[in-house]
Amino acid sequence: MEMSGLPVSLKHVTDGEKALSYLKGIDDAELPDVILLDLRMPRMDGFDFLKERKKDPRISSVLTVVLTSSNAPRDRRMAMDLGADLFMLKPDRMEEAEELIPSLERFIRQRLEPQTG
């Protein structure tokens, strides 16, 4: 993403509870532009994170992309119903990851760049 001109700064947390705690503990100016969320996490899964995210207007305003290995239609539907902005499958191989990044980048740019017109 950096090579394509999209500035990237990552904060990695290992579960939904830590993610929620981190997001609640930072100032508005420090909120990320995008949350990449897995559904399968320890302590608080992605669904519960999305439920808690909806309760906080600051956090619910952050673009949230579910990036998961689950291809179950039920999981996709539930994640979107809980407020995810995009649902993407985790790639199995590096070649697939390289194909995923441009799509993710386009989506992020479209959502974050000011609309002209």
N, C-alpha and C positions, 0 to 999 in steps of 0.2 A: 504494500500500500504506500509506503514511503517513496518507493521508486516512481510511483505514478503521480506524486505530488500531493498526496493526501497525508497531512501531518498525523503521525501516530504516536501516542503515548499510552502505554499499557499499565494497568494495575490488575494484578492477578490475585484472586482469592480462591480458596479451595471449597467453599460451600456457600449455600444461600444465606445462612445466618451471618457469616462474615461479610458477605456482599451487602446485605441490608444494613448491618452495623456500620460499615465503612461509609455507605452512601448517606446515612442519617447523620454521621459525624462530621461531614465536610460542609464547607460554605457553598452557597449557590454558584459562585464563580468557579469552584473546583469540580462541580458535577461533570461527569463525562458526557461526551456527545452521544456515545453509543454504549450500550450494555450488550455484551455477547454472553448468552446464557445457555447452559446445558440443562436438560430436564432431569438428568440422573446425577444428583449430587448427594453427598452425605448430609446428615443433620436437617437440612431443609432443601427439599427438591425444587426444581424449577417452577413447578405449578404453585407450590406454596409461596415461593418468592414472588411470582406474578400476582398472587392474591394480596400479599402484603404491599407490594409496589402500588397497587391500585388505591390503597388507603392513604397514600402520601402524595399530595399534588406535586411536590418538588420532584420526587423520584419518578412518578408516573409520566412526567413530561419528557423523560429521557428516552430517546429512541432505543427500543429493545429488540434484539435479534436473537431468536432461539436457534442455536446451532447444536444439533443433537444427532445421535445415531438412530433414534426412533423414527421409523417410517410409518407408524400406525396412524391411520386417518383420525382416530379418536384423539390421539395426542396432539396432532396438528390443530384439530378443531378446538380442543380445550385450551391450548396455548393462545390461539388467536382470540377466543372468547374472553380470555383473562387479560387481554390487552397487549399481547406481543405484536410488534409491528411487522415482523417477517419471520418465517419458519424455514430453516434450511437444514439439509442433511449434512452431517459431518462426512467428509470424504474418507474413503477407505485407504486410498493411495495418494502419494505426493502429487502425481499428475492431476488427480481430481482436485486437490487443494489449489493448485495453480489455476485451474479453470473456475473455481468458486470465487476466488478473490476479485476478479473484475466485476462479477455480478454483484457481490457484496459492496464493492466500492461504488458502483453506479447507484445502487439503492441509497447508500449513505449520502452521497453527493446530492442526489435529488431531494432527499429529505432535509438536509442541513443547509444547503445553499439557499440564499434568499430567492424567492420566486420573482421572475421578471415578466413583464408582459402587460 
